Protein backbone atom coordinates (compact mmCIF):
# COMPACT_ATOMS: atom_id res chain seq x y z
CA UNK A 1 0.00 0.00 0.00
CA UNK A 2 1.36 3.42 -0.95
CA UNK A 3 -0.64 6.13 0.85
CA UNK A 4 0.45 9.46 2.33
CA UNK A 5 -1.53 12.02 4.31
CA UNK A 6 0.22 15.28 5.22
CA UNK A 7 -0.77 18.58 6.82
CA UNK A 8 1.49 21.55 6.29
CA UNK A 9 1.90 25.07 5.01
CA UNK A 10 2.71 26.09 1.44
CA UNK A 11 6.25 27.47 1.16
CA UNK A 12 5.42 29.54 -1.95
CA UNK A 13 2.47 30.42 -4.17
CA UNK A 14 1.80 27.43 -6.49
CA UNK A 15 2.13 28.03 -10.22
CA UNK A 16 -0.04 26.35 -12.85
CA UNK A 17 1.80 24.65 -15.71
CA UNK A 18 0.74 22.49 -18.64
CA UNK A 19 2.17 19.34 -20.18
CA UNK A 20 2.76 19.04 -23.93
CA UNK A 21 -0.72 17.51 -24.14
CA UNK A 22 -2.22 20.59 -22.41
CA UNK A 23 -2.84 18.77 -19.08
CA UNK A 24 -2.72 21.20 -16.12
CA UNK A 25 -0.44 20.43 -13.19
CA UNK A 26 1.33 22.19 -10.36
CA UNK A 27 4.40 21.43 -8.27
CA UNK A 28 4.69 22.96 -4.82
CA UNK A 29 6.35 22.34 -1.48
CA UNK A 30 4.71 22.12 1.93
CA UNK A 31 6.45 22.55 5.28
CA UNK A 32 5.39 19.80 7.67
CA UNK A 33 6.36 20.00 11.34
CA UNK A 34 7.70 16.90 13.03
CA UNK A 35 6.13 15.66 16.27
CA UNK A 36 9.33 16.14 18.27
CA UNK A 37 11.94 18.78 18.95
CA UNK A 38 15.67 18.67 18.22
CA UNK A 39 18.29 18.62 21.00
CA UNK A 40 18.33 22.43 21.08
CA UNK A 41 14.55 22.57 21.62
CA UNK A 42 13.63 23.70 18.12
CA UNK A 43 10.79 22.21 16.08
CA UNK A 44 12.08 20.34 13.07
CA UNK A 45 10.35 20.68 9.73
CA UNK A 46 10.33 18.54 6.61
CA UNK A 47 9.85 20.16 3.21
CA UNK A 48 7.80 17.81 1.04
CA UNK A 49 7.48 18.20 -2.74
CA UNK A 50 3.94 17.70 -4.03
CA UNK A 51 2.59 17.32 -7.57
CA UNK A 52 -1.11 17.81 -8.29
CA UNK A 53 -2.94 17.37 -11.61
CA UNK A 54 -5.99 18.55 -13.55
CA UNK A 55 -8.80 20.53 -11.86
CA UNK A 56 -7.25 20.09 -8.42
CA UNK A 57 -4.09 21.82 -9.72
CA UNK A 58 -6.18 24.70 -11.05
CA UNK A 59 -7.97 25.06 -7.71
CA UNK A 60 -4.74 25.04 -5.72
CA UNK A 61 -3.23 27.71 -7.96
CA UNK A 62 -6.35 29.88 -8.00
CA UNK A 63 -7.15 29.83 -4.30
CA UNK A 64 -3.95 29.15 -2.36
CA UNK A 65 -0.96 31.28 -1.44
CA UNK A 66 2.27 31.04 0.51
CA UNK A 67 1.74 30.12 4.17
CA UNK A 68 -1.74 28.62 3.76
CA UNK A 69 -2.50 25.40 5.65
CA UNK A 70 -3.38 22.40 3.47
CA UNK A 71 -3.94 18.67 3.85
CA UNK A 72 -2.56 16.49 1.07
CA UNK A 73 -3.73 12.93 0.44
CA UNK A 74 -1.79 10.97 -2.17
CA UNK A 75 1.01 8.53 -2.88
CA UNK A 76 4.81 8.63 -2.96
CA UNK A 77 6.44 8.47 -6.37
CA UNK A 78 10.17 8.17 -6.98
CA UNK A 79 12.05 8.92 -10.14
CA UNK A 80 15.42 9.86 -11.53
CA UNK A 81 16.95 11.98 -14.25
CA UNK A 82 20.37 12.98 -15.55
CA UNK A 83 21.27 16.61 -14.90
CA UNK A 84 23.13 18.86 -17.35
CA UNK A 85 26.49 17.75 -15.87
CA UNK A 86 25.70 14.07 -16.50
CA UNK A 87 25.02 13.25 -12.83
CA UNK A 88 22.17 10.93 -11.91
CA UNK A 89 19.62 12.70 -9.65
CA UNK A 90 16.87 10.97 -7.72
CA UNK A 91 13.51 12.50 -6.85
CA UNK A 92 10.77 11.74 -4.36
CA UNK A 93 7.41 13.47 -4.70
CA UNK A 94 3.95 13.08 -3.27
CA UNK A 95 1.44 12.81 -6.12
CA UNK A 96 -1.70 14.31 -4.61
CA UNK A 97 -5.10 12.74 -5.18
CA UNK A 98 -6.68 15.42 -3.00
CA UNK A 99 -5.63 18.77 -1.56
CA UNK A 100 -7.92 20.13 1.15
CA UNK A 101 -7.80 23.80 2.13
CA UNK A 102 -7.83 23.86 5.93
CA UNK A 103 -8.34 27.54 6.63
CA UNK A 104 -10.19 30.37 4.98
CA UNK A 105 -8.26 33.18 3.37
CA UNK A 106 -8.80 35.51 6.33
CA UNK A 107 -7.83 33.01 9.05
CA UNK A 108 -4.26 34.31 9.20
CA UNK A 109 -5.31 37.95 9.18
CA UNK A 110 -4.31 38.66 5.59
CA UNK A 111 -6.38 39.21 2.50
CA UNK A 112 -3.79 37.87 0.07
CA UNK A 113 -5.46 35.59 -2.40
CA UNK A 114 -5.23 35.05 -6.13
CA UNK A 115 -8.99 35.06 -6.49
CA UNK A 116 -11.13 38.16 -6.61
CA UNK A 117 -14.09 36.56 -4.85
CA UNK A 118 -14.73 34.00 -2.15
CA UNK A 119 -13.39 30.53 -2.72
CA UNK A 120 -15.85 27.65 -2.70
CA UNK A 121 -13.35 26.01 -0.34
CA UNK A 122 -13.43 28.75 2.31
CA UNK A 123 -14.99 27.68 5.57
CA UNK A 124 -17.44 30.23 6.90
CA UNK A 125 -19.43 30.13 10.10
CA UNK A 126 -23.18 30.50 9.67
CA UNK A 127 -24.56 33.75 11.07
CA UNK A 128 -26.21 33.38 14.45
CA UNK A 129 -29.48 34.95 13.29
CA UNK A 130 -30.22 32.41 10.54
CA UNK A 131 -33.93 31.85 9.99
CA UNK A 132 -34.95 28.33 8.99
CA UNK A 133 -37.14 29.78 6.24
CA UNK A 134 -33.97 31.34 4.75
CA UNK A 135 -31.77 28.28 5.26
CA UNK A 136 -33.56 24.99 6.02
CA UNK A 137 -30.19 23.27 6.47
CA UNK A 138 -28.90 25.69 9.12
CA UNK A 139 -27.16 24.09 12.08
CA UNK A 140 -28.80 25.26 15.30
CA UNK A 141 -26.62 23.05 17.50
CA UNK A 142 -29.45 20.77 18.59
CA UNK A 143 -28.87 17.05 18.48
CA UNK A 144 -31.24 14.74 16.65
CA UNK A 145 -32.25 11.44 18.15
CA UNK A 146 -33.88 8.73 16.04
CA UNK A 147 -35.33 5.62 17.64
CA UNK A 148 -33.93 2.39 16.15
CA UNK A 149 -37.48 1.09 15.68
CA UNK A 150 -38.17 4.02 13.33
CA UNK A 151 -35.82 2.51 10.75
CA UNK A 152 -37.67 -0.82 10.56
C-alpha positions as a printed Julia matrix, in Angstrom:
152×3 Matrix{Float64}:
   0.0    0.0     0.0
   1.36   3.42   -0.95
  -0.64   6.13    0.85
   0.45   9.46    2.33
  -1.53  12.02    4.31
   0.22  15.28    5.22
  -0.77  18.58    6.82
   1.49  21.55    6.29
   1.9   25.07    5.01
   2.71  26.09    1.44
   6.25  27.47    1.16
   5.42  29.54   -1.95
   2.47  30.42   -4.17
   1.8   27.43   -6.49
   2.13  28.03  -10.22
  -0.04  26.35  -12.85
   1.8   24.65  -15.71
   0.74  22.49  -18.64
   2.17  19.34  -20.18
   2.76  19.04  -23.93
  -0.72  17.51  -24.14
  -2.22  20.59  -22.41
  -2.84  18.77  -19.08
  -2.72  21.2   -16.12
  -0.44  20.43  -13.19
   1.33  22.19  -10.36
   4.4   21.43   -8.27
   4.69  22.96   -4.82
   6.35  22.34   -1.48
   4.71  22.12    1.93
   6.45  22.55    5.28
   5.39  19.8     7.67
   6.36  20.0    11.34
   7.7   16.9    13.03
   6.13  15.66   16.27
   9.33  16.14   18.27
  11.94  18.78   18.95
  15.67  18.67   18.22
  18.29  18.62   21.0
  18.33  22.43   21.08
  14.55  22.57   21.62
  13.63  23.7    18.12
  10.79  22.21   16.08
  12.08  20.34   13.07
  10.35  20.68    9.73
  10.33  18.54    6.61
   9.85  20.16    3.21
   7.8   17.81    1.04
   7.48  18.2    -2.74
   3.94  17.7    -4.03
   2.59  17.32   -7.57
  -1.11  17.81   -8.29
  -2.94  17.37  -11.61
  -5.99  18.55  -13.55
  -8.8   20.53  -11.86
  -7.25  20.09   -8.42
  -4.09  21.82   -9.72
  -6.18  24.7   -11.05
  -7.97  25.06   -7.71
  -4.74  25.04   -5.72
  -3.23  27.71   -7.96
  -6.35  29.88   -8.0
  -7.15  29.83   -4.3
  -3.95  29.15   -2.36
  -0.96  31.28   -1.44
   2.27  31.04    0.51
   1.74  30.12    4.17
  -1.74  28.62    3.76
  -2.5   25.4     5.65
  -3.38  22.4     3.47
  -3.94  18.67    3.85
  -2.56  16.49    1.07
  -3.73  12.93    0.44
  -1.79  10.97   -2.17
   1.01   8.53   -2.88
   4.81   8.63   -2.96
   6.44   8.47   -6.37
  10.17   8.17   -6.98
  12.05   8.92  -10.14
  15.42   9.86  -11.53
  16.95  11.98  -14.25
  20.37  12.98  -15.55
  21.27  16.61  -14.9
  23.13  18.86  -17.35
  26.49  17.75  -15.87
  25.7   14.07  -16.5
  25.02  13.25  -12.83
  22.17  10.93  -11.91
  19.62  12.7    -9.65
  16.87  10.97   -7.72
  13.51  12.5    -6.85
  10.77  11.74   -4.36
   7.41  13.47   -4.7
   3.95  13.08   -3.27
   1.44  12.81   -6.12
  -1.7   14.31   -4.61
  -5.1   12.74   -5.18
  -6.68  15.42   -3.0
  -5.63  18.77   -1.56
  -7.92  20.13    1.15
  -7.8   23.8     2.13
  -7.83  23.86    5.93
  -8.34  27.54    6.63
 -10.19  30.37    4.98
  -8.26  33.18    3.37
  -8.8   35.51    6.33
  -7.83  33.01    9.05
  -4.26  34.31    9.2
  -5.31  37.95    9.18
  -4.31  38.66    5.59
  -6.38  39.21    2.5
  -3.79  37.87    0.07
  -5.46  35.59   -2.4
  -5.23  35.05   -6.13
  -8.99  35.06   -6.49
 -11.13  38.16   -6.61
 -14.09  36.56   -4.85
 -14.73  34.0    -2.15
 -13.39  30.53   -2.72
 -15.85  27.65   -2.7
 -13.35  26.01   -0.34
 -13.43  28.75    2.31
 -14.99  27.68    5.57
 -17.44  30.23    6.9
 -19.43  30.13   10.1
 -23.18  30.5     9.67
 -24.56  33.75   11.07
 -26.21  33.38   14.45
 -29.48  34.95   13.29
 -30.22  32.41   10.54
 -33.93  31.85    9.99
 -34.95  28.33    8.99
 -37.14  29.78    6.24
 -33.97  31.34    4.75
 -31.77  28.28    5.26
 -33.56  24.99    6.02
 -30.19  23.27    6.47
 -28.9   25.69    9.12
 -27.16  24.09   12.08
 -28.8   25.26   15.3
 -26.62  23.05   17.5
 -29.45  20.77   18.59
 -28.87  17.05   18.48
 -31.24  14.74   16.65
 -32.25  11.44   18.15
 -33.88   8.73   16.04
 -35.33   5.62   17.64
 -33.93   2.39   16.15
 -37.48   1.09   15.68
 -38.17   4.02   13.33
 -35.82   2.51   10.75
 -37.67  -0.82   10.56
